[in-house]
């Protein structure tokens, strides 16, 4: 039983995932996706900007190696300034391409786990230097999966490269017949296309790696049954505490209800099973129930009513209908207006010292009285 409790068999909760993300800096990551995106961006960038960059490099070599001999001897810092100028211009020319790569590097991780920054990931981990832990990782499920991905990647890239070379074998030989400038341009274009085709074969690895990384991430964060119970207690409170709070709330509500009984006009009883206290004032839309109870609580309501000289009327059908169809603080159901009106008329006559006839056969709808069929 203890081993079952220690087994991590439960899916991670939202709180556990958020804690791993915000506090520990753990998010699902796919290195294959980042590598694929970077290579594709590099190939696409060279394809789009390659001609311009090659032309600039050619002009740079021409300008950089040509300068007047007399100026070189007159100004010993000419070479340094010329080198600084060429380096600055080269950096500016390659800046769009480098910015493209930086954007891809920062953007690709967000495709799987999103961006996250945690100082905990920057702390030094001495456990990573343990050779036994390293061996355990090598022969773990993740280690075999990584080995399988590397093998599959090598096979795919090798097969695709062989296919591209074989498919373009005739074009490679024809390059020797073209003029130098045209041949170089054609070669650059063909290399860029071939590079994109070969890298594109890695898309299959990415399609397999992303679902696996998400599964592996949640599998590592699985929780034990005790952890789930403890988290539920922290989030929702202990059942014992919640039960105590509900008990206290019921007790407070009962005390407030008992305090309202002396203000009631009449208490309708079953006579022993149910008791309902009613009150009516001119500013009310309809009579309201100020107290309601069954069995022992009904007896307590009757006692308080007798202590405060509140009239008590035995009308079982009406008492049951009021108890089961309205809550404390509610107005009485509209279907019981006529019956309650007769009761209140009887009570008002008693208070004025008039001769009052005890109401019998009150008009209580059978569908509102649970005991009508008895």
C-alpha positions, 0 to 999 in steps of 0.5 A: 500500500505504501508503494502504491501511494509513492507511485506517481500515477496521477496527471499533474494539476494546473497548479503543479504545471504553473509552479513548474513553469513559474518557479522552476522554469520547466516547460516542454521544449523540442530541440529538434524544432529549434534546430529545424527552424534555425536551419530553415531560416538560414537556408531561406535567408541565404536564398533571399539575400545570397546574391546581394551578400556574394556581390558585396563580398566580391566588391569588398575583396576588390576594394580591400586589396587595392590602395595606393602605395604612396598613401600607405607609406604616408599614412601608416594607419591607413590599413587599420582604418581601411580594415575597420571600415570594411569590417563595419560595412560587412557587419551592417550588410550581414545584420539583417541575416543575423537578426533573422537568425536571432528572431528565429532562435528566440521565437522557436521555443515559444511554439511548444512551451512558450517563453519563461524566465527563471533564475533557478535555471541559472543556478549551478547543479552539482547533481549534473556532474554525477557520472552515475546519474549520467549513466542512468540518463543514458540508459533511460527511456528518454536516452533510448528515444534520443538515440532513436531520433539521432539514428532516424535523423542521420538516415533521413538526412543521408538518404535525402542528401544522396537523392538530391545529389543523384537527382542533380548530378547532370546539373553539377557537370554542366556547371563546368561549361558555364561562364565563371560568374554565371556558374557561381550564381547557378551553383549558389542557387542550387546549393540553397535549394538542395540545402532546404530540401535536405533540411526539410526531411527533418520535418518528420523528426519534428512531427514525432518529437513535439508530441513526445516532449509534451508527453514526457514533460507531463509524465515527469510532473505526475503526482502521487495520490497523496500529493493530489489530496494535499493540494485539494486540501490547500486549494479547497480546505480540509473537509473537517474544517469545511464541515466545521465552518458549515456547522457554525454557519448553520448554527448562526443562521438558526440563532438569527431565525430564533431571534425572529420568532418573537416578531412573528404573527402566527406559528402554523404547526403539524402539530408535532412534526413541522412548525412554520412562523409567519409574519406580515406587514403592510410594506410586504408584498406577501407574508414571509416565513421567519422560521421553519423547522421539523421535529426537535427544531419545530418543538423549539419554535413552539416553545419560543412562540409560547414564551412570547405569546405568539398564536399557534395554529394546528393546520397540518396540510398548511404547515407541510406545504409551507415547510416543503415549498418555501425557505426561511426569508421567502415569501409564501407561495402564491398558491397558499395566499388564500389559506394564509389569509384565513389564518392571519384573519383569525389571528387578527380577530384574536388580538382584537378580542373579537370572537374568532372561528377556528379556520378549518379545511384551509384551501391548500393545493394537494400538489403542495402538500406531501402528506395529502395522499396519507 
